[in-house]
Amino acid sequence: MTDVHGELHECRGLYAVGGGQFVSYGGYNPNQTVQALAYLSAEELLRRTGAGALRPATAGTVA
């Protein structure tokens, strides 16, 4: 079980990022949902460490 940011309840500081956050397969392509969940987890990690905010990548650049 994880919280809304993907952090495991049983082990603070350990995040499940990716398809592991889904409890079952929904029968569709979840790529955008997985990307959004990973982005939210990363934002929370940055907030907790005080590292700042994520910047959206622009076309033609490498983040």
Residue pairs with C-beta under 8 A, 6 or more apart in sequence:
1 8
1 9
1 10
2 8
2 9
2 15
2 16
2 21
3 9
4 40
5 15
5 40
5 41
5 44
6 15
6 16
6 17
6 21
6 37
6 40
6 41
6 44
7 13
7 14
7 15
7 41
7 44
8 14
8 15
8 16
15 41
15 45
17 37
17 38
17 41
17 42
18 34
18 37
18 38
19 30
19 34
21 34
21 37
22 30
39 54
42 54
43 53
43 54
45 51
46 52
46 53
46 54
47 53
55 63
57 63
